[in-house]
């Protein structure tokens, strides 16, 4: 899983009824074989995330020419 700025990071809910969280990736850092993402969440909060197995990347769709 490798995202880039503009993609969305989706973290699945951990319990029944818990909704998934989606945020926009602003920055990507790959240090010591660990990828982390600076993510802006819908409430405007920004923070670094080390994604786990509960996370997926939704790649930004390219515009048709």
C-alpha positions in Angstrom: 0.0 0.0 0.0 1.5 3.3 -1.1 -0.4 6.5 -1.3 0.6 10.0 -2.5 -0.7 13.5 -1.8 -4.3 13.9 -2.9 -5.2 10.2 -2.3 -7.5 9.2 0.6 -6.6 7.1 3.5 -9.5 5.0 4.8 -9.3 3.3 8.2 -12.0 0.7 8.7 -14.2 0.5 11.8 -13.0 -1.9 14.5 -16.4 -2.8 15.9 -19.8 -3.6 14.6 -21.5 -0.3 13.8 -18.3 1.8 13.9 -17.9 3.8 10.7 -14.8 4.1 8.7 -12.7 7.2 8.8 -11.5 8.9 5.5 -8.9 11.6 5.3 -6.9 13.3 2.6 -3.2 12.5 2.4 -1.2 15.7 2.4 2.3 14.4 2.8 4.2 11.0 2.7 7.3 10.1 4.6 9.2 6.9 4.2 11.9 6.6 6.9 13.6 3.4 8.0 11.2 1.3 6.0 8.2 2.8 7.7 5.6 4.8 5.7 3.7 7.5 7.5 1.1 9.9 6.1 0.1 13.4 7.1 -3.6 13.3 6.9 -6.3 16.0 7.0 -9.6 14.6 8.5 -13.0 16.0 7.6 -13.1 18.0 10.9 -10.0 19.9 9.8 -7.6 18.1 12.2 -4.3 17.1 10.7 -2.0 14.4 12.1 0.6 11.7 11.2 -0.7 8.2 10.7 1.3 4.9 10.6 -1.3 2.8 8.7 -2.0 -0.7 9.9 -3.8 -3.7 8.4 -7.1 -1.9 8.9 -6.2 0.9 6.4 -6.6 1.1 2.6 -5.7 3.8 0.1 -8.2 5.2 -2.3 -6.1 6.6 -5.2 -7.2 9.9 -6.7 -8.8 9.4 -10.0 -7.2 11.0 -13.0 -9.3 13.4 -15.0 -10.2 12.3 -18.5 -8.6 14.4 -21.3 
